[in-house]
Structure formats: structure tokens, C-alpha cells
Amino acid sequence: MRNRNSLINKLSLILVLLFFQTNINFAQQNNNTPPNIIIFLVDDMGLMDTSVPFLTDKKGKPKTYPLNDFYITPNMEQLADQGIRFTNFYAHSVCSPTRASILTGQNSARHRTTNWIHLLKNNKNEFGPSNWNWEGLSKSSVTLPRLLQKSGYKTIHVGKAHFGPNGYDGENPLNLGFDVNIAGCGAGHPASYYGRDGYGHIKGDKTRAVPGLEKYWDDDVFLTEALTLEANNKITEAKNEGKPFFLYMSHYAVHQPFQSDPRFASHYENSGKTKEAQAYATLIEGMDKSLGDIMAHVKELGLGENTLILFLGDNGSDAPLPDKDFYSSSEPLRGKKAMHWEGGMRVPFIAAWVTPNKRVKVQKGFKISKGKLENQMGTIFDLFPTICDLSHVEIPASHKIDGYDLKPQLKGKTNDHRDNVFLNHFPHNHRSSYFTSFVKDNWKVVYHFQVKGEPKYDLFNLNNDPFEAHNLAETNKEQLKVMMKLLQENMEKMGAIYPEKDGQVLKIIQP
């Protein structure tokens, strides 16, 4: 009899716990708590580094190209099916400017981190502006995680930071509004992806060693997997604390070194690609598995209907593929990372609820079309106002932002408020050097600063010539003047800084 009563008591306790857990999940899913938000950022992932087609045919329908058939990204496919993806989503052409822009909602011409940040020194280059912001973000910066933190969110940083050099505030994400920092530092890429190398602490360049993660060294856990496990642990902690979470999931992949992820190496052995290209593909597939694992974990915790995920890359692709006339890892787009062509600045972007359910209150108020492709422009500056809108966080009036709330476009509607322009200002030396590119609707102009002689101009009609094969600067001078005038106006509006030569600032020379 005593055993029977004990069993009944245990069953009753289990039922009570299930009742409370069900009601907690129900409350979260019905918007009694703020929505959880995941930014899933992939380093150096361009528009074509996926099996998901982002480019379209002349009728605006998704079109598959050879690179889409090479990569294996089933979880990206799932995310695209249950959400909306953008074919014209722009980022800066190198990493640190984009990362500062995501956290501030500002163009790099405004926040002035216009080049990638070097760990140890001022990386302005020979003719770079003397007053560019090489120290990056600081404790005084208005950042998205800081605003969310003040509103009660648990703010979690996992992976690559690259917000500032060693010894400055931006080196540590905890200075920028994050409650948690896993593996973030001043380094722009890892010394090694292998646990057996201690991610650089045992073997490799120790200045670029990934901090923490010692518990994964002995089992040789690949870096992408270690970061995923840590992210899921922190999501669980946030739920147990009863807090909404903001996860900035920032993978070191797929940046070099191109080390093969052994979990996926066999998938590319007969591809005909070089060893480096095969290794790059394994980094892509490992990133995709991470996406699937995080989504599955959120669902297991009962948080899927209240969690938004925003997936994107930080600049154009840097895949180690052959180059012919600047068509390479972003083909059929021209150019790649650090170049002024579209392949350097167009990146994948997908927005979706982890578990779509149009009957849930939060999703009713923030609708996302399922399986749609959005052709209107979006930019990295848009994440800041979009997330603030969703989370009901007020943006300080003194903080100027350059993005637009994506809410209309996520529904599949035209965003009448945005001006459909994108300015990418790069007054430094890299693959494409000392240039500013400006897109307005279907027109694009590139200004090459006069560091070694006369300025040069490129003009493209992206509607008729999406792959930038025909420079119209000489044959359509009236349109060139229109676009150059707009470029200069936008530069002045943002307080942009310019290259310098022989102690003189190189201002724009109109055609």
C-alpha cells in the first residue's frame, strides 16, 4: 500500500511539472515574453556558397547555378522553405566594417571602421585616412546587444568577434553589451579549426588562437561543432533563467585556414575540385549542420514558435576556386571578398521563425512569408531597426541609423519607406583598392580614387547586366553624372573620410 501511494505521489508530481512546463511554453509562444532572436552570421560566406539558389531568372524566379549543385546545405534549404530569402542583400566587402554595422545599424562611412581590424596595429594602408576608426567599437558605442541587455534580454556572443584590436574595448564583446562571450577576441580568423591543435594554443599562430574551449581539445572537436555545443548550452541557461535571449552566433567558418572538417570530407572526394576547395565545402556543410542543430535544440526546448532566426554572411565569398576575368567563387556574379563588384558585397540572407505558426500571437504581429524570395534591396544596416521593432526596444534619438525596418519586406510586401541605396566606402588597399561603390535601384557606380593618377569610374545597369560585364561610364555619361552626384551626397551626409596622399585629402572629382 505504501509503495502504491508513493507511486501515485510521484505520478502526481510529474503531472504538475508537466502542467507548469506546458503553460510556461504556451506563455512564451503567445508573446507573454519577448521573442528570442538569433543572428546566425557566417564569415566570408558569399551568395553562391550554398545549395539554396538566391539568384533569379528574368522572371524573378530562383535559378540554380553550378556552385549551388556543389555545396550541401539542407538546413539552409529548410530555413528558406519556412521563411523568406533576399536576392539583393548587401554587406560591406570586408568583415570588420560589416560587423560594426550590424551592431550599430550604421554604414561604415559613418562609424568609420572602414577596413578590417588588425590585431596589433593601425591597418590604414599607404593612402588610407589617418582618422579612420581602427580601434573599433567601444564601451561608449550604442550597440544592439546593449539595448537588448537593458531591456531584459540575456545577450550571448559565440564565435568570431573582430570588433577591435588587442588591448582595446572591442577586443572583448562583454564591453559591448553581451552578458556572455564564448570564443570572441580580436582575431579575424582562427589559428586552427582542430581541437588537437588547441584551436591554435597547441599548434599554430598563438596570437590568433581561439580563447576558451579547452574542454574540447582532447576529443579533437571541430571548432564549428564546439561553438554550436556552447551556443546550445547558453540557450538552455537563458530558458532556465526565464529570460528571452539574443544569440549572436558568429562562426569563424568559413574563413581560412581552409582545413577540412572530417565529418564531411567524403562528400567531396570525387568532386574534381582541389583539396582546398573540398575543404572549403566541408566548412560550409559544417556551418549548415550547426544551423540545423541550433534550430533543433530551440524546438526541443519548446521555444521555436517564439524564436526568430536571421541568417547571413558578412561579405562576399573567398572560396579557393579558379579565377577568370574576376569571375570565381561568386560566379556568375563578378568578384569576390574585398572587391568592388557585386560578388564582393552580395550575401545570403534568410529570415524565418524557427517553428512557423501563424496562429501564435508574436508571429501574427511579425509575419514572415514562407518559401518566398524577396527582390527588393536589403542591407546589414536593416538588422538593427528590425530587431528593435520586434523586441519593442527604443532606439536612442541621438543614435543615427542607416537601415530600415524590414517588417514590410519580410511579409513579401514592397517597403515604400526605403530609398534602395547601398554605399560601400573602402578607402584602403586590398584586392580592390581605394574605392567607393554606390547602388541606387538598378544602377551602380564605382569611384576609384586618384591615388596613382586620374580617378576612374565604372557604371553598370544591374537590371540589364547583373554580372557587370559592360562598363557604361564612357557611353552613358549623363547617368554617370547622376550617380556620381548621388554618391557624393551620400558620402557627405554620413561624414565619410577619404584617402590621403602627400598630406592632402583626396576628395571626389566629378566626371
C-alpha positions in Angstrom: 0.0 0.0 0.0 2.8 2.3 0.9 4.6 1.7 -2.4 1.3 2.3 -4.2 0.8 5.7 -2.5 4.5 6.6 -3.3 3.9 5.8 -6.9 0.8 7.9 -7.0 2.6 10.8 -5.4 5.4 10.6 -8.0 2.9 10.5 -10.9 1.1 13.5 -9.4 4.3 15.4 -9.1 5.2 14.6 -12.8 1.8 15.8 -13.9 2.1 19.0 -12.0 5.6 19.7 -13.5 4.3 18.9 -17.0 1.4 21.3 -16.4 3.6 24.1 -15.4 6.1 23.5 -18.2 3.3 23.4 -20.8 1.9 26.7 -19.5 5.4 28.3 -19.5 5.9 27.2 -23.1 2.4 28.3 -24.0 3.0 31.7 -22.5 6.4 32.1 -24.3 4.8 31.1 -27.6 1.9 33.5 -27.2 4.2 36.5 -26.7 3.8 36.9 -23.0 7.6 37.1 -23.1 9.6 39.0 -25.7 10.7 36.9 -28.7 14.1 35.3 -28.8 16.4 36.4 -31.6 19.3 34.6 -33.3 21.7 36.3 -35.7 23.4 33.4 -37.4 26.5 35.1 -39.1 28.9 33.1 -41.3 32.3 34.6 -42.0 33.2 35.0 -45.7 30.1 33.3 -47.0 29.0 34.6 -50.3 25.8 34.4 -52.2 26.7 31.2 -54.1 28.3 29.2 -51.2 25.1 27.2 -50.7 22.7 24.7 -52.4 20.0 27.4 -51.9 19.5 29.4 -55.1 19.5 33.1 -54.4 19.9 34.5 -57.9 16.9 34.7 -60.2 16.0 34.4 -63.9 14.4 37.3 -65.8 11.0 36.4 -64.4 12.3 36.7 -60.8 12.2 33.0 -60.2 15.1 31.2 -58.3 17.7 29.9 -60.7 20.3 27.2 -59.8 23.9 27.6 -61.0 26.8 25.1 -60.9 28.1 26.2 -57.5 24.7 25.6 -56.0 25.0 22.0 -57.1 28.4 21.6 -55.5 27.6 22.7 -51.9 25.4 20.7 -49.5 23.3 22.9 -47.2 20.0 21.0 -46.4 19.3 23.1 -43.2 19.6 26.3 -45.2 17.1 24.8 -47.6 14.8 24.1 -44.8 15.2 27.6 -43.4 14.5 29.1 -46.8 11.4 26.9 -47.2 9.9 28.1 -44.0 10.9 31.8 -44.3 11.9 34.4 -46.9 15.3 34.9 -48.6 16.7 38.0 -50.2 18.4 38.0 -53.6 19.7 41.6 -53.2 21.1 41.7 -49.7 24.2 43.9 -49.3 27.1 43.8 -46.8 30.4 45.7 -46.8 33.1 43.9 -48.8 35.3 43.0 -45.8 34.5 41.8 -42.3 35.1 44.4 -39.5 33.0 47.1 -41.2 30.1 44.7 -41.6 30.3 43.5 -38.0 30.4 47.0 -36.6 27.4 47.9 -38.9 25.3 45.0 -37.7 25.8 46.0 -34.1 25.2 49.8 -34.7 22.9 49.9 -37.7 25.3 52.4 -39.3 27.2 52.4 -42.6 30.9 52.1 -42.2 31.3 55.6 -43.8 29.5 56.9 -40.7 31.1 54.7 -37.9 34.5 54.9 -39.8 35.7 51.3 -39.2 36.2 51.1 -43.0 38.8 48.3 -43.1 39.3 45.0 -41.4 40.9 45.5 -38.0 44.4 44.3 -37.5 45.1 42.6 -34.2 48.1 44.6 -33.3 48.4 47.8 -35.4 46.7 50.6 -37.3 45.7 49.0 -40.6 45.1 52.1 -42.6 47.4 51.2 -45.6 49.6 53.6 -47.6 46.9 56.1 -48.6 44.3 55.3 -46.0 42.6 58.0 -44.0 44.6 59.0 -40.9 41.5 59.3 -38.8 39.7 56.1 -39.6 38.3 54.2 -36.7 40.9 51.4 -36.3 40.1 50.9 -32.6 36.6 49.7 -33.5 33.6 49.6 -31.1 34.0 50.7 -27.5 32.2 50.8 -24.2 30.5 54.0 -25.2 29.2 52.7 -28.5 25.4 52.4 -28.9 25.0 48.7 -29.8 22.2 46.3 -30.4 23.2 43.9 -27.7 23.5 46.8 -25.2 19.9 48.0 -25.9 18.6 44.4 -25.7 20.5 43.8 -22.5 18.9 46.9 -20.9 15.5 45.5 -21.9 16.0 42.3 -20.0 17.5 40.0 -22.7 20.3 37.6 -22.0 22.8 38.6 -24.7 25.1 35.8 -25.9 28.1 36.2 -28.1 29.5 32.9 -29.6 32.4 32.7 -32.1 34.2 35.4 -34.1 34.1 39.0 -32.7 36.7 41.1 -34.5 35.2 44.4 -33.2 38.5 45.9 -32.0 42.3 45.1 -31.8 44.1 43.6 -28.8 44.1 45.9 -25.8 41.0 48.0 -26.8 37.4 47.7 -25.7 36.2 45.9 -28.9 38.5 43.0 -28.2 36.0 41.7 -25.6 32.3 41.5 -26.5 31.5 41.9 -22.8 32.4 45.6 -23.2 29.8 46.0 -26.0 26.6 44.8 -24.2 27.0 41.0 -24.2 26.4 39.1 -21.0 28.3 36.1 -22.3 31.3 35.8 -24.5 32.3 32.4 -25.9 35.5 32.4 -28.0 35.3 36.0 -29.2 38.5 38.1 -29.3 40.4 40.5 -31.6 41.4 37.9 -34.2 39.7 37.8 -37.6 40.2 34.1 -38.2 41.2 31.1 -36.1 44.8 29.7 -36.0 43.2 26.3 -36.4 39.8 24.6 -36.5 41.1 21.4 -34.9 40.8 20.6 -31.2 44.0 18.6 -31.3 45.8 21.9 -32.1 44.0 23.6 -29.2 42.5 25.9 -31.9 45.9 27.5 -32.1 47.0 27.2 -28.4 49.0 24.0 -29.1 49.8 24.3 -32.7 49.5 27.4 -35.0 49.7 31.2 -34.6 49.1 31.7 -30.9 48.1 35.4 -31.5 45.1 34.0 -33.4 44.3 31.2 -31.0 40.6 30.9 -30.2 40.2 31.6 -26.4 38.5 29.1 -24.1 37.1 25.8 -25.4 39.8 23.8 -23.6 37.4 21.1 -22.8 37.1 20.2 -26.5 40.8 19.8 -27.2 41.3 16.2 -26.1 38.4 14.9 -28.1 39.5 16.9 -31.2 36.1 18.5 -31.6 36.0 20.6 -34.8 35.7 24.3 -33.9 32.3 24.7 -35.7 30.9 21.9 -33.6 32.4 23.2 -30.3 30.8 26.6 -30.8 27.5 25.0 -31.6 27.5 23.0 -28.4 28.4 26.1 -26.4 25.6 28.1 -28.0 23.0 25.5 -27.2 24.2 25.3 -23.6 23.7 29.1 -23.3 20.3 28.9 -24.9 19.3 26.4 -22.2 20.7 28.6 -19.5 18.6 31.5 -20.7 15.4 29.4 -20.7 16.2 28.2 -17.2 16.7 31.8 -16.0 13.3 32.7 -17.5 14.9 35.3 -19.8 14.5 35.9 -23.5 17.8 35.5 -25.4 19.7 37.3 -28.1 22.2 35.0 -29.6 24.9 36.4 -31.9 26.1 33.1 -33.4 29.1 34.2 -35.3 31.0 31.3 -36.9 34.7 31.5 -37.6 33.9 29.3 -40.6 34.2 29.6 -43.5 37.2 31.8 -43.2 40.7 30.5 -44.0 42.7 28.4 -43.0 40.8 26.0 -45.3 41.0 22.9 -43.0 38.8 20.0 -43.9 36.1 19.1 -41.5 36.5 15.3 -41.3 32.8 14.8 -40.7 32.0 15.7 -44.3 35.3 15.1 -46.3 34.0 12.0 -48.1 31.1 14.0 -49.6 33.6 15.9 -51.9 36.3 13.4 -52.7 35.0 12.8 -56.2 34.0 16.4 -57.0 37.0 17.1 -59.2 37.8 20.2 -57.1 41.2 20.9 -55.5 41.8 19.8 -51.9 41.4 23.4 -50.7 38.1 23.8 -52.5 36.9 20.5 -51.0 38.0 21.6 -47.5 36.0 24.9 -48.0 32.9 22.8 -48.9 33.3 20.8 -45.7 33.4 24.1 -43.8 30.2 25.2 -45.5 28.5 21.9 -44.7 29.7 22.0 -41.1 28.2 25.5 -40.7 24.9 24.2 -42.1 24.9 21.3 -39.6 25.3 23.9 -36.9 22.3 25.8 -38.1 20.2 22.6 -38.0 21.5 21.6 -34.6 20.6 25.0 -33.1 17.2 25.0 -34.6 16.5 21.5 -33.4 17.7 22.5 -29.9 15.4 25.5 -29.8 12.5 23.4 -30.8 13.3 20.7 -28.1 13.2 23.5 -25.5 9.7 24.5 -26.7 10.9 27.9 -27.9 10.7 27.5 -31.6 7.4 29.5 -32.1 8.9 32.4 -30.2 12.4 32.5 -31.8 13.3 34.4 -34.9 16.5 33.5 -36.8 18.3 35.8 -39.2 20.9 34.1 -41.3 23.5 36.0 -43.3 27.1 36.3 -44.5 29.4 39.2 -43.7 30.9 39.8 -47.1 31.5 38.2 -50.4 32.8 34.6 -50.9 36.5 33.8 -50.5 36.3 30.2 -51.7 39.6 29.0 -53.2 38.3 28.5 -56.7 39.9 29.4 -60.1 39.6 33.0 -61.3 38.9 34.0 -64.9 38.5 37.7 -65.5 37.4 38.2 -61.9 34.7 35.6 -62.1 35.4 33.0 -59.4 33.8 31.9 -56.1 30.7 34.0 -56.6 30.1 33.1 -60.3 28.0 34.1 -62.2 28.4 37.3 -60.1 31.7 39.1 -60.7 34.2 39.5 -58.0 34.7 38.1 -54.5 35.5 39.2 -51.0 37.2 42.7 -50.9 36.3 43.6 -54.5 34.0 46.4 -55.7 31.9 44.1 -57.9 28.6 42.5 -56.7 30.3 39.3 -55.7 32.2 41.2 -53.0 29.1 42.7 -51.4 26.0 40.5 -52.1 25.5 37.9 -49.3 22.8 35.3 -48.4 20.1 36.5 -46.1 17.2 34.4 -44.8 14.7 35.3 -42.1 12.3 32.7 -40.6 10.7 31.7 -37.4 12.3 28.5 -36.1 8.8 27.0 -35.8 6.4 28.8 -38.1 2.9 29.0 -36.7 0.7 31.9 -37.9 -1.7 31.4 -35.0 0.9 32.4 -32.5 0.5 36.0 -31.3 4.1 37.1 -31.9 4.1 35.7 -35.4 0.7 37.4 -36.2 2.3 40.7 -35.3 5.6 40.0 -37.2 4.6 38.0 -40.2 7.2 36.3 -42.4 6.3 34.8 -45.8 7.0 31.2 -46.2 9.1 30.0 -49.1 9.3 33.4 -50.7 12.2 35.2 -52.5 12.4 39.0 -52.0 13.9 41.0 -54.8 13.8 44.5 -53.2 17.1 45.5 -51.6 18.1 44.7 -48.0 21.3 45.6 -46.1 23.2 44.8 -43.0 22.1 48.1 -41.5 18.5 46.9 -41.5 19.0 44.3 -38.8 19.3 46.9 -36.0 15.9 48.7 -36.6 14.2 45.4 -37.5 15.2 43.7 -34.2 14.4 46.8 -32.2 10.9 46.8 -33.7 10.3 43.2 -33.0 11.6 43.4 -29.4 9.9 46.8 -28.7 13.3 48.3 -27.9 13.5 52.1 -28.3 16.4 53.4 -30.3 18.0 56.5 -28.7 17.1 59.6 -30.6 20.7 60.7 -30.7 21.8 57.5 -32.5 21.6 57.9 -36.2 20.9 54.7 -38.1 21.2 54.0 -41.8 19.0 51.0 -42.1 15.3 50.4 -42.5 12.8 48.1 -40.7 12.5 45.0 -42.8 9.0 44.2 -41.5 7.1 45.0 -44.7 9.6 43.1 -46.9 9.5 40.1 -44.6 5.8 39.9 -45.3 6.6 39.9 -49.0 5.4 43.5 -49.5 7.2 46.4 -51.0 8.9 48.7 -48.5 7.9 52.1 -49.6 10.0 53.8 -46.9 13.4 52.7 -48.0 15.5 54.5 -50.7 17.0 51.4 -52.2 20.6 52.7 -52.0 23.7 51.0 -50.7 27.1 52.7 -50.2 30.3 50.7 -49.8 33.2 53.0 -49.0 36.6 51.4 -48.9 39.5 54.0 -48.7 42.2 51.3 -48.1 44.3 48.8 -50.1 43.1 45.3 -50.8 42.0 43.3 -53.8 40.0 46.3 -55.0 41.7 49.4 -53.5 40.7 52.9 -52.6 37.2 52.8 -54.0 33.6 53.7 -53.2 30.7 51.9 -54.8 27.1 53.1 -54.8 23.9 51.3 -55.8 20.6 53.1 -56.4 17.8 50.8 -57.7 19.2 49.2 -60.8 22.2 51.4 -61.3 25.6 51.1 -59.8 28.6 53.4 -59.9 32.1 52.8 -58.7 34.6 55.6 -58.0 38.3 54.7 -57.9 40.2 57.3 -56.0 43.2 59.1 -57.7 46.0 57.6 -55.6 48.1 56.9 -58.7 46.9 59.4 -61.2 43.5 60.3 -62.5 40.3 58.9 -61.0 38.4 56.1 -62.7 34.7 55.4 -63.0 32.6 52.3 -63.5 28.9 52.3 -64.3 26.7 49.3 -64.6 23.0 48.7 -65.2 22.3 45.8 -62.9 19.0 45.0 -64.4 20.3 44.5 -67.9 23.8 43.5 -66.9 23.6 41.8 -63.5 27.1 40.2 -63.9 28.8 43.5 -64.6 30.3 42.7 -67.9 29.8 46.1 -69.6 31.1 49.3 -68.1 28.9 52.1 -69.4 30.9 55.0 -67.9 32.0 56.2 -71.3 28.8 55.6 -73.3 26.3 56.9 -70.8 27.9 60.0 -69.3 24.6 61.6 -68.2 23.7 58.7 -66.0 27.3 58.6 -64.7 26.9 62.2 -63.6 23.6 61.5 -61.9 25.0 58.5 -60.0 28.3 60.3 -59.0 26.3 63.2 -57.7 24.2 60.9 -55.5 27.3 59.1 -54.4 28.9 62.3 -53.2 25.8 63.5 -51.5 25.6 60.2 -49.5 29.2 60.4 -48.6 28.8 64.0 -47.2 25.6 63.0 -45.4 27.5 60.3 -43.5 30.6 62.4 -42.8 32.8 60.0 -44.8 36.6 60.2 -44.6 38.8 60.0 -47.7 42.2 58.6 -48.8 45.2 60.8 -48.3 48.3 61.4 -50.4 51.2 63.7 -49.7 49.4 65.2 -46.8 46.3 66.1 -48.9 42.8 64.6 -48.6 41.7 63.1 -52.0 38.2 64.4 -52.4 35.9 63.1 -55.1 36.4 64.6 -58.6 33.1 64.6 -60.5 33.2 63.4 -64.2 
